[in-house]
Amino acid sequence: MFRSALLGGALALAASVPFAYAQAAPAAQSAAQKPGKAAKAKPGPQILSMAVIDPIRLLPPPAADGSEIQKTELAELRQLQATRTPDQFAHAQWNAEHEDASAFASAMGPKFDLAALPATARLLQDVRTEQSAISRLAKQEFHRTRPWVADPAIVGCEHGNDKAKSAYPSGHATLGYTLAVVMAGLAPEQAQSVLQRAADYAHDRLVCGAHYRSDIVAGQAMGTVIGTELLHAPALQDEIAASRRELAIAGVTAAP
């Protein structure tokens, strides 16, 4: 019951963004359909079924290039760029460079040290790997132009390996909410702290000029679905149980 309500809420959140289907960008062709030499395919999801986490079934399409919605979102990014402080920008750059569970350690309390928590580190790495595969598929499907490509006036964090047509949904936001939901399931005492950390982590993608607001909203929806499904995935139950025992022994959570 709770699981269904949570998933429903995540999808409602994504649908609440004022997308215009008449202005929507077309979904990209799959790698198998594109002409020319095919790149070596990366592994797809290994734990969850595409019937459960197919982005085409979960997310509305992003606004098209040149649409009024895109113009409004670009204006917000220009405003953030004009008002961000050096400390805010440095914080956003740090988050951009830390796309893993280490970015969430502070939200779990002083006793949460992944170097001393091997079972938890293994679980969260498996969660990250699964999320990354799903996020990559979503970006390939929607093929949305990055803000800094659509408007060269957007100057933000270093782009690294970011592709020009990979804005939607935000990978960082998807990762952040996936990890936050899983970590909240492992340590309910820290749920609010880690979910707030996910919100801050996602918002910094706007400060970086790397994403539109609707990208991070879609990432929140996708991450919530992925995290919730992974907590219930049969293939991860032994790892989840081992992590819960380890966190209790380390004093991160109360003993059961």
N, C-alpha and C positions, 0 to 999 in steps of 0.2 A: 504494500500500500504506500509506504513512505517512499520506496524506490520509484514507483510510478509517478507520484506527485512531484518528486525532485526532477525527474527527467522531463515531465510536462512543463514544469516551471522554467527549465533551461531553454526549451524550445520556444516557449512563449516569449522569453526574453529576446531571443534572436528575431522572432517575428515582429516584435514591437518596434524595431528600428524602421523608420519610414522609407522603406525601399519602394521603388516604383517598377513594377514588372515590365511596363512598356519601355522603361529606360534601362532595363537590366542588361548587363554584359552577358554575351553568350558563353556557355560553358566551353572550356577548351576541349579539343579532341584528345582522346587518350593517346599515350605514347605509341600504342600499337597501330593507331589509325593515322598518325602523322607521316607524311611522305619523307623520303630521304633516309639516310643512315640512322638506324635506331641506336640510342645510347644504351649502355648496359643497364638493365633494370635493377633497381634496388629492391630488397625484399619488402613485400607487403605485410599487412597485419598478420601476426602469428598466433594471437590469443583470441581475439574477438572476431566474430563473423561480420562480414560486410553487410549482411541483412540487418544488423543492429546499429552499425556506425557509418553507414554509407552517407557521406556529406550531402549528396544530392537529395536524400530523403529527409535530412535534418535541418538544412540551412536554406534560407531564401537567397536568391542571387544578389550579388552586389550591384550597386549603381554603375551605369556605363560611363565611360570617359566622355566628358563634355556635358554630362547631365547636371541639372540644378542641384541634385543631392551631392554629387561630387564637388561642385563648386562651394557649397556650404561647408563641407567637411574640410576642404583645403583652406578655407578662410579661418576655420578654427585652428588648424595647424600653424598658419602664419601668425595668429594671435599668440599662441603658446610660444612660438619661437621668439617673438618680440618681448615677451614678459618673463621667460624662464631665467632663473639665476644661474651663475656658474656652478654652484653646488648642486642644484637640481639637474643640470645637464650632466655633470660628472656622475651623479647617482644613476641617471638613466643610461649612461654609457657603460657603467659597471654592470648593471642588470643585462644590458645587451650582450655583454661578453661572458656572462655566466648563465648558460642555458642548461642548468641541471639542478639537482636537489640541493646542492650547496647554497644556492641563493635563498633557500627557505629555512636554513638551519636556525637562524636567530629567532624565527617565529615559533620554534619548537621548544625554546628554553635552553638554559646554560648546560644542561646535561646531555643535550642532543649533539653528539659528535660522531659523524658517519665513519670516521676512521676507526672508532671503537665499537661500531655497530654493524658488523659485516652482514648479518642477515637482513637488516633493514636497508643497507646500501645495495645489496643484491636485488631486493624487491624493487626499490625505487629506480634502479637502472633498468630493470625489465619493463617497468611502467613507462619510463622515458623512451625506451626503444620502440615500444608498441605505439605510444602517442606520436612519435616522430614519423612512423610509417603512415599512420592515418592522416596526420597533418599534411604530409607531402602529397598524398592522393587528393586531398581537398584543394590544395593550392593548384595542382595540375588541372583539376576540373574547372575551377572558376577563373583562373588566369587573369587576375585583376592587376592593373597597372599600379606600381608603387607611387606614393605621393611625390617623391623627389624626382620621378620621371615625368609625371603629369605637370609638375610645377617646379622648374629649376630654382625658384626662389626659396624652396624648402631646403634648408641646410641643417643637417642634424648629425646623428651618430655615424660612425664609419659603417659602411654598408656590408663589409666583409664579403660573404658568399651570397648575399641576398640577390635574387634574380629580379629583373625589372618587372616581370609579370607574376609576382608571387605574394601579393598583398593580403589576399583573403582566403581563409581567415588568418589572423595573426598566429604564427607558430609559437611565439613567446607566451601569448595569452592562453592559447590552448594548453601548452605545457604547464603554465602556472596553475591553471584551474584543475587540470588533471592531477598534478602532484598534490595540490591543496585538498582536493576531495579525498584522495587516498590517504594522505597524512592525517586528515581530520578523522577518517575512519579508524586509523591506527591509534590515534591519541585524541579522543573526544574532548579532553580538557583543554587542548590547544586549538580546537576547531576555529573559533572566532579569530584568533591571532593569525593562523595560517591562511585563512580565507581573506583576511584584510591584506596580508602580504601578497597574495595573488592579485588582488585588486590594484595595489600599488605597482606591482611588477608589470601588469598589463597597461596601466595608465602611462608608464614611462615609455611605452612604444609610441605614444603621441608626442611626448616631450622629445623623443629622438627624431621625430619626423618620418618614422619608418612605416607608419600605418594610419589609416583613417579610423575614426571612432567606430564605425560599423564593423571594421575588421576585428577590433578587440571584443566587441559585443558577441560577434560570431565565435570568436575563440573561447569566450566564457561559456557559451552554450555547448560547443563541441567538447571542451575540456570537462565540463560537468557530466556530460553523457559518458565520455570515455572513462573518467575516474570512477563513476558509479558502477559501470559495467565491469571494470577491472576488479573492483572490490568483491564482486559476486562471481567472477570467472572461476570455474572449477580448477583450471590449470594453475591458478595462483594461490589456492587456499592453503597449501602447505607453507608457502613462503610468507603469507600473511600471518598465519599462526606463529611461525618462528619469529617474525618481526615483533609481534605483540608481546611474546614472552621476553624477548631481548629488551624491549623498551621498558617493560615493567621491572626487570632485574636492574637495569641501569638507572631507574628512578625517574625516567622521562614521563612515565605514566604511573598511575596508582596501580598497585598489585591487584589482580582480579580476586 
